[in-house]
Amino acid sequence: MDKNFDEIMTEYEPLLRSSAVAYAGRTGQSTGDMYQIASLALHRAYLTFEEGRGLTFGLYAKICVKNACISEQRKKSAASRRESRAGYSSEPDAGTTGLPNFAILDLTALSTLEKNVLLSRADGLSYAEIAEELGIGTKSVDNALRRAKDKLREIYRRQKIH
């Protein structure tokens, strides 16, 4: 690329501003914060662009900026969902169904492997970390977690009915 990054910033200023304004409302971020995210994406585009791949820098930059803004939107949306889930109580509120009290949930239906995988996943370990810790493959981790979820779903359904 023949231009330095300052020239690129000046040339793509309208893209950065319009992206910041468009996504600020969707993410709950300030326009300034979204401008920073868009600017960083433009800088990454500048550093990683390879000529001769059938794509102009302008299109590549626009895609990178848009993807960064969408990623921020998804992060904020996921954080919002986590916060709303964290607000659930294990005791039902008046007029709501609530969630069952998982502290008294009978886990005897789960195998030792399923319990270990479930607890490790609940502690935030990745499939690879769990597999390494338990000396099994990641597919075995996935299968054990799926079986545990299925069993817990069935237990939950039975508790809901009674």
Helices and strands as residue ranges (DSSP letters): H 5-11, H 13-27, H 31-48, H 57-86, G 102-104, H 112-122, H 127-134, H 138-161
